[in-house]
Amino acid sequence: MIDFKKNIKFRIGSEDWEMPLGVLLLLIGIAVGLMIAGAYFGFEFGKSVSGLSD
């Protein structure tokens, strides 16, 4: 069983960070979801602007 409350330590630049595994996975999930949504809506917007829509 995975312990989602276990603190994960990592470094970004010169800053040390520490947060629970569950929060870290939640932030990564939100970031990936926003990237996928942005790519989809950007593609749809580009299709409508370029006149290639069916």
C-alpha positions as CSV (number, residue, x, y, z in Angstrom):
1,M,0.0,0.0,0.0
2,I,1.3,3.4,-0.9
3,D,1.5,5.9,2.0
4,F,0.2,9.2,0.5
5,K,1.0,11.1,3.6
6,K,4.8,10.3,3.4
7,N,6.8,13.5,2.9
8,I,8.8,13.8,-0.3
9,K,11.9,16.0,-0.3
10,F,13.1,17.5,-3.5
11,R,15.0,20.5,-4.8
12,I,14.0,23.1,-7.4
13,G,17.0,25.4,-8.1
14,S,18.5,26.3,-4.8
15,E,15.3,25.8,-2.8
16,D,14.5,22.7,-0.8
17,W,10.9,21.5,-0.9
18,E,9.0,19.0,1.2
19,M,5.4,18.0,0.7
20,P,3.2,14.9,1.1
21,L,3.1,12.5,-1.8
22,G,-0.6,12.8,-2.3
23,V,-0.3,16.6,-2.7
24,L,2.6,16.2,-5.1
25,L,0.6,13.7,-7.3
26,L,-2.4,16.0,-7.2
27,L,-0.4,19.0,-8.4
28,I,1.2,16.9,-11.2
29,G,-2.2,15.6,-12.2
30,I,-3.7,19.1,-12.4
31,A,-0.7,20.3,-14.4
32,V,-1.0,17.5,-16.9
33,G,-4.8,18.0,-17.2
34,L,-4.3,21.7,-17.9
35,M,-1.7,20.9,-20.6
36,I,-4.0,18.4,-22.3
37,A,-6.9,20.8,-22.2
38,G,-4.8,23.7,-23.5
39,A,-3.5,21.6,-26.4
40,Y,-7.1,20.5,-27.3
41,F,-8.6,24.0,-27.1
42,G,-5.6,25.5,-28.9
43,F,-6.0,23.0,-31.7
44,E,-9.7,23.6,-32.0
45,F,-9.1,27.4,-32.0
46,G,-6.5,27.0,-34.7
47,K,-8.8,24.9,-36.8
48,S,-11.6,27.5,-36.6
49,V,-9.3,30.4,-37.4
50,S,-7.6,28.8,-40.4
51,G,-10.8,27.9,-42.1
52,L,-10.1,24.2,-42.2
53,S,-13.2,23.3,-40.2
54,D,-15.5,20.7,-41.8
